[in-house]
Amino acid sequence: MDSYDLIVIGSGPAGGAAAFVAALAGLRVALVDRHVFPRDKLCGGGFTGRSMALYREIFGTDPVETDRRDRYEFHAHGQALGVITDVPPMYLTTRLALDNAIHEHAVAAGAEAITGLVKDIEGTVVTLEGGRALSGRLLIGADGVKSRVARALFGESFDARHIGFGFEIEAPPQTGDPAIRIDFGAAEWGYGWSFPKSGSTTIGVGGVLSRNPDMKASMAAYMAELGVTDPPKIKGHHLPFGAFRKVPGQGDVLLCGDAAGLVDPITGEGIAYAMQSGALAGHAAVEALAEGAPGTALPCYTESLKPIHTALRQARAIRLLIFARPMRRAFLKAFSGQGGLKRDYLRMMAGELEYPDLTRAVLRRLPAHLARAARLR
């Protein structure tokens, strides 16, 4: 059995950040993934200003291969809400390039990359297909929404009542200076997206699975609306959608990123929270092992996640304004034109505002509409 200070399962943005932070601090880290890198992963590739700032803070450099876009086109429930410019940009990338860069950062910091499929997890002992066994003083599960680590801890990877689902295609690239397009309501309690990149256009829809018995029909309708007549292969994936675990782990095992449900319940964006939670989990591991007390890592990590948990709760509250039928008229009125709410929303995605700030902005602008909606309900 090979012994490590820390075993990290999953080498995406969360696991790569955790392994990087821990290895850089001198821990012996095993970074386990079932794939050889570079490998691709289904994802829209929206890399917000918040993600960019976190990437620079954690890894000390800029990510590779990003397209900068600063024009946004919003729609909601079939109604155009206008185009907005002169706002914080979004950077579009591919998970092939992004995840490989993060993986290489972790390996360069000293993490040992191990390719293999996890067969069994007992505490902090991990057995791979083929029989290789790894023992760690701490274990971090960063293996996505269908986390094998979360299933070993809790019997299930996610709460089926709150899970989301999305479909996505890679269409041909657009010409000129295309805008990022967001369509709230393209799926029930969800949205559609069109992300124009230099090599392709990522188009998809996603929403709460329990409210979308026929997500394929929503995807077909959205492609038709965008004029996609000969779509390539459609791929699907689950989205945690903000159903986070209040205690992200158990004992000497921590969960981060999608495995901990840290995904924005409005936008479905999870890269920023993945990197941030991974780095926080890595720091918690370093501090706990420096004190010779692995059991303190989880409470320390849980405490550090409180701002993220607060933001996700705020986002769930705002989601009611966007998607609940009695609230739609108020939302459409507040979000149309070049108005401040739309700009505040984009500033929040850029990291210039937090969800509590956005909540206060919504409540300032919508009191009359909210009261009317409450009476209608």
Secondary structure as the mmCIF struct_conf table of DSSP 4:
data_model
#
loop_
_struct_conf.conf_type_id
_struct_conf.id
_struct_conf.beg_label_comp_id
_struct_conf.beg_label_asym_id
_struct_conf.beg_label_seq_id
_struct_conf.end_label_comp_id
_struct_conf.end_label_asym_id
_struct_conf.end_label_seq_id
STRN STRN1 ASP A 2 ILE A 9
BEND BEND1 GLY A 12 GLY A 12
HELX_RH_AL_P HELX_RH_AL_P1 PRO A 13 LEU A 24
TURN_TY1_P TURN_TY1_P1 ALA A 25 GLY A 26
STRN STRN2 VAL A 29 ASP A 33
BEND BEND2 ARG A 34 HIS A 35
HELX_LH_PP_P HELX_LH_PP_P1 VAL A 36 VAL A 36
BEND BEND3 PHE A 37 PRO A 38
STRN STRN3 GLY A 46 PHE A 47
HELX_RH_AL_P HELX_RH_AL_P2 GLY A 49 PHE A 59
BEND BEND4 GLY A 60 THR A 61
HELX_LH_PP_P HELX_LH_PP_P2 ASP A 62 PRO A 63
BEND BEND5 VAL A 64 GLU A 65
STRN STRN4 ASP A 67 ARG A 69
STRN STRN5 TYR A 72 ALA A 76
TURN_TY1_P TURN_TY1_P2 HIS A 77 GLY A 78
STRN STRN6 GLN A 79 ILE A 84
BEND BEND6 ASP A 86 VAL A 87
STRN STRN7 MET A 90 LEU A 92
HELX_RH_AL_P HELX_RH_AL_P3 ARG A 95 ALA A 109
TURN_TY1_P TURN_TY1_P3 GLY A 110 GLY A 110
STRN STRN8 GLU A 112 THR A 115
STRN STRN9 VAL A 118 GLU A 122
TURN_TY1_P TURN_TY1_P4 GLY A 123 THR A 124
STRN STRN10 VAL A 125 LEU A 128
TURN_TY1_P TURN_TY1_P5 GLU A 129 GLY A 130
BEND BEND7 GLY A 131 GLY A 131
STRN STRN11 ALA A 133 GLY A 141
TURN_TY1_P TURN_TY1_P6 VAL A 145 LYS A 146
HELX_RH_AL_P HELX_RH_AL_P4 ARG A 148 PHE A 154
BEND BEND8 GLY A 155 GLY A 155
BEND BEND9 SER A 157 PHE A 158
TURN_TY1_P TURN_TY1_P7 ALA A 160 HIS A 162
STRN STRN12 GLY A 164 ALA A 171
HELX_LH_PP_P HELX_LH_PP_P3 PRO A 172 THR A 175
BEND BEND10 GLY A 176 ASP A 177
HELX_LH_PP_P HELX_LH_PP_P4 PRO A 178 ALA A 179
STRN STRN13 ILE A 180 PHE A 184
TURN_TY1_P TURN_TY1_P8 GLY A 185 GLY A 185
BEND BEND11 ALA A 186 ALA A 187
TURN_TY1_P TURN_TY1_P9 GLU A 188 TRP A 189
STRN STRN14 GLY A 190 PRO A 196
BEND BEND12 SER A 198 GLY A 199
STRN STRN15 THR A 201 VAL A 208
HELX_RH_3T_P HELX_RH_3T_P1 LEU A 209 ARG A 211
TURN_TY1_P TURN_TY1_P10 PRO A 213 ASP A 214
HELX_RH_AL_P HELX_RH_AL_P5 MET A 215 GLU A 225
TURN_TY1_P TURN_TY1_P11 LEU A 226 GLY A 227
BEND BEND13 ASP A 230 ASP A 230
STRN STRN16 LYS A 235 LEU A 239
TURN_TY1_P TURN_TY1_P12 PHE A 241 GLY A 242
BEND BEND14 LYS A 246 VAL A 247
STRN STRN17 GLY A 249 GLN A 250
TURN_TY1_P TURN_TY1_P13 GLY A 251 ASP A 252
STRN STRN18 VAL A 253 LEU A 255
HELX_RH_3T_P HELX_RH_3T_P2 GLY A 257 ALA A 260
TURN_TY1_P TURN_TY1_P14 GLY A 261 GLY A 261
TURN_TY1_P TURN_TY1_P15 PRO A 265 THR A 267
HELX_RH_AL_P HELX_RH_AL_P6 ILE A 271 ALA A 290
TURN_TY1_P TURN_TY1_P16 GLU A 291 GLY A 292
HELX_RH_3T_P HELX_RH_3T_P3 PRO A 294 THR A 296
HELX_RH_AL_P HELX_RH_AL_P7 ALA A 297 SER A 304
TURN_TY1_P TURN_TY1_P17 LEU A 305 LEU A 305
HELX_RH_AL_P HELX_RH_AL_P8 LYS A 306 PHE A 323
BEND BEND15 ALA A 324 ALA A 324
HELX_RH_3T_P HELX_RH_3T_P4 ARG A 325 MET A 327
HELX_RH_AL_P HELX_RH_AL_P9 ARG A 328 PHE A 335
BEND BEND16 SER A 336 SER A 336
TURN_TY1_P TURN_TY1_P18 GLY A 337 GLN A 338
HELX_RH_AL_P HELX_RH_AL_P10 GLY A 340 ALA A 350
TURN_TY1_P TURN_TY1_P19 GLY A 351 GLY A 351
BEND BEND17 GLU A 352 LEU A 353
HELX_RH_AL_P HELX_RH_AL_P11 TYR A 355 ARG A 365
HELX_RH_AL_P HELX_RH_AL_P12 PRO A 367 LEU A 376
#
